[in-house]
């Protein structure tokens, strides 16, 4: 149980980074973001994603637009803002540094 909790906490800690990285590839709506996260084995549910998208929007990293859909109600598509791209670039640098630090620690053992 403890191992699973540690894995869950690690995934939660990088979920914001993952969502921004997905949106860097193009505009998406929430179900497509969830699908992409699940295909990468990053387990996520709508109840986790929507508050995160709202926080990112309120921070100025995302914006959204509504688009009509032939398969149902209009869809809200999220887009990275310029501020979001700058933030993502800083997270990319932080991630690379963190991976390097962890690899250095693991090499010693």
matplotlib code that plots the C-alpha trace (Angstrom):
import matplotlib.pyplot as plt

x = [0.0, 2.8, 4.5, 1.2, 0.7, 4.2, 3.5, 0.2, 1.9, 4.6, 2.0, 0.0, 3.1, 3.8, 0.2, 0.4, 3.6, 2.0, -1.1, 1.0, 3.1, 0.1, -1.3, 2.1, 1.3, -2.0, -5.4, -7.4, -10.6, -10.6, -11.7, -8.8, -6.4, -7.6, -7.3, -3.7, -2.8, -4.4, -2.6, 0.7, -0.5, -0.9, -4.1, -6.4, -10.1, -12.2, -12.5, -8.7, -8.3, -11.0, -9.8, -6.2, -7.3, -9.2, -6.1, -3.9, -6.4, -6.6, -2.8, -2.8, -1.1, -4.2, -7.1, -10.1, -12.6, -15.9, -16.4, -19.5, -19.4, -21.3, -21.2, -23.0, -22.8, -20.1, -16.6, -14.2, -10.8, -7.8, -4.9, -1.5, -0.9, 2.5, 2.9, 2.0, 4.7, 7.3, 6.2, 6.4, 9.9, 10.9, 9.3, 11.2, 14.5, 13.5, 12.5, 15.8, 17.7, 15.7, 16.2, 19.9, 20.0, 18.1, 20.3, 23.4, 22.0, 21.1, 24.5, 26.1, 24.2]
y = [0.0, 2.4, 1.8, 2.6, 5.8, 6.9, 6.3, 8.2, 11.2, 11.3, 11.3, 14.0, 16.1, 16.1, 16.2, 20.0, 19.5, 16.7, 18.7, 21.7, 19.4, 17.9, 21.3, 22.4, 20.0, 21.7, 22.7, 19.9, 19.4, 17.7, 14.2, 14.1, 15.3, 12.5, 10.0, 11.0, 10.8, 7.4, 6.1, 7.2, 5.2, 8.4, 7.4, 10.4, 11.1, 14.1, 15.2, 15.6, 17.3, 20.0, 21.7, 21.6, 23.2, 25.9, 26.6, 26.8, 29.1, 31.4, 31.5, 32.8, 29.7, 28.6, 30.1, 28.3, 28.6, 26.9, 24.9, 23.3, 19.6, 17.3, 14.6, 16.5, 19.7, 22.4, 21.5, 23.7, 23.6, 24.6, 26.5, 27.4, 31.1, 32.7, 32.9, 29.1, 28.4, 30.3, 28.4, 25.1, 25.9, 26.5, 23.2, 21.5, 22.8, 21.9, 18.4, 17.8, 19.0, 16.7, 13.7, 14.4, 14.7, 11.5, 9.6, 10.9, 9.7, 6.3, 5.8, 6.1, 3.1]
z = [0.0, 0.9, -2.5, -4.4, -2.3, -3.2, -6.9, -6.7, -5.1, -7.7, -10.5, -8.8, -8.4, -12.2, -13.5, -14.1, -16.1, -18.1, -19.0, -20.1, -22.2, -23.9, -24.7, -26.1, -29.0, -29.8, -28.4, -26.7, -24.8, -21.4, -22.5, -25.1, -22.4, -20.1, -22.9, -23.6, -19.9, -19.7, -22.8, -21.1, -18.0, -16.0, -14.3, -14.0, -13.6, -14.5, -10.9, -10.9, -14.2, -14.2, -11.0, -12.4, -15.7, -13.8, -11.7, -14.8, -16.5, -13.4, -13.3, -16.9, -18.4, -20.3, -22.1, -23.7, -26.5, -27.1, -30.4, -31.7, -31.9, -34.3, -31.6, -28.9, -26.9, -27.6, -26.4, -24.4, -26.0, -23.9, -25.4, -23.9, -23.5, -24.1, -20.3, -20.2, -22.8, -20.7, -17.6, -19.4, -20.6, -17.0, -15.9, -18.7, -17.3, -13.8, -14.9, -16.7, -13.6, -11.4, -13.6, -13.6, -9.8, -9.3, -11.8, -10.0, -6.6, -8.1, -9.7, -6.2, -4.9]

ax = plt.figure().add_subplot(projection="3d")
ax.plot(x, y, z, "-o")
ax.set_aspect("equal")
plt.show()
